[in-house]
Amino acid sequence: MKVLIDTHILLWFQSLDNKLPAATRQRVELSPDDHFVGQASLWEIAIKHSIDKLKLDRDLPTTFALIEEAGFRILPLERAHMLAVATLPLHHRDPFDHMLIAQAKAEGMHILTADPHFSAYDVSLLGRA
């Protein structure tokens, strides 16, 4: 099963945050090859870090390197994903979430998120983090 990880789940995973349930952490750790991080999440982290809206435990290059070292596969932004964003209803206005939803739909992936807004979209959610 292919799983696209929402940005906050990724950050909780990396920082060992207790907001991420132990069962979810264990699931991600046991099968990292099936877990993807979207380039949109990397973009979101970079933007929010640059405007001091997101504090990281380490510098940005190290943060990104550790994502790949952990075995996560990076899902690039493709033209089909960008076109899919245009078809999504505006249940909320987060452009990063919209891209993750569009990517998951286009690639037949599940999304791992704790964001309640995702349930308003026709996308497969992997439980609730």
Secondary structure, DSSP 8 states (H G I E B T S, - for coil): --EEE-HHHHHHHHHT-TTS-HHHHHHHHH-GGGEEEEHHHHHHHHHHHHTTS---SS-HHHHHHHHHHTT-EEE---HHHHHHHTTS--SS--HHHHHHHHHHHHHT-EEE---GGGGGSSS-B-S--
